[in-house]
Amino acid sequence: MSFDNYTRNWDTDERINRAKIISNDIINSIDNGEEINYSLFLMKARKFEYCKERVS
């Protein structure tokens, strides 16, 4: 899945901040004992991985 259109205009700091927000959102969902919507979880995880890759 490509997120180039989603992140095209982001600079490195924005990519890092978005990755932090996405990862914190995933962690908070788990910590709050929320029922995990796995398709949404995977989408967020992919966005996080994409942001992380684009920064490195």
Secondary structure, 3 states (H helix, E strand, C coil): CCCHHHHCCCCHHHHHHHHHHHHHHHHHHHHCCCCCCHHHHHHHHHHHHHHHHHHC
